[in-house]
Amino acid sequence: MSSEEQKKLQKDSVFDKLDTNKDGVVSDDELQVAQVIEEMEIKEEKAEAQKNMAWVSLVSIICFTVMVFLPVFPDSRIKVLADLSALFYISMAGVCGAYMGMSAYMSRR
């Protein structure tokens, strides 16, 4: 296809940022580069969300432990929460462990 048959971009087009060589035409190569960049940004956002989940679970474990050892709560209430607290610790530690394990695995790949 000759350059005269190709579709030119309108002025201030939303696709103007994809035109890396500023010739007024978005080529297939430029579209592929944009797609790869978009995929990388999505992966980065996913990794950031996973990191935030691990931090929240770690902080919640610490906060829960501090709250249990404060003298504010009576012993009877802590005994009632014993089974629930074990499940809470296991699940939050599982989130942290899974994040750390996958991070280590992905760094070796």
Summary of the structure (lengths in Angstrom):
residues: 109
radius of gyration: 25.9
end to end distance: 41.8
largest distance: 82.6
contacts: 216
relative contact order: 0.08
helix: 72%
strand: 0%
